[in-house]
Amino acid sequence: MADSGSSNPLMLGSQQQAGGGSVDPDRMYREFAKGIWKENPVFVQVLGMCPMLAVTNSAINAVAMGAATAFVLVFSSIFVSLLRSFIPKQVRISTYIIIIATFVTVADMALKAAFPVVHKDLGAFISLIVVNCIILGRQEAFASRNRPLYAVADAIGMSIGFAFALLCLGATREILGSGTLFKYPIMGSNFQPWVIMILPPGGFLMLGMILLVFNWAGQTRAKRRHRADGEANAGGEVGSAS
């Protein structure tokens, strides 16, 4: 079994060697929450750029891709975590891909049966979930090293973070590029759509703007925390001197 202390660029967040003992609710919450904002797979780790840019020309496509990815990530994490003690280290990546591909096939067939129009719009990008670096990265960095409950919490948090990023980009591009949201007109009859927003260049442009805002918010929050810590330390030094 891999050592949780080994360095890995995909390994973010608190990790520890899988083992016995009771489940820590605080850790469950931390593993769940980190993927939504602090370690968001798109806005922080900048992973999954292929579906992020290719299918987010509408909010419906973004929701469908987010739901399919969440299904695959959660169930793959459960199986990888349950089988982590039985998977030989030499073939672990191949095993992860087989597990992921199984659930991608299920998601692809279910989406095609339930929502054929959306499935047609997404095209081959549903099948390409197999090689989504977010999913494979979480199996290698987290699910294979932790108990199932922690793996599920991590997978759900990362799924919500990824779906949130898809929806932000998809909704913004649809509103500006078509004047609609989930196919419903919201901008009025006088609105002139920015056609570039539903084209590939619009995806790159909007993603860059969202990343700019996200990073600015993170840096602002970090500066405020640093300033507050400095003031607290200064107050403590004054109190000690008096």
Beta strands, then each sheet from edge to edge (+ up, - down):
strand 1: 180-181
strand 2: 184-185
sheet 1: 1+ 2-
end
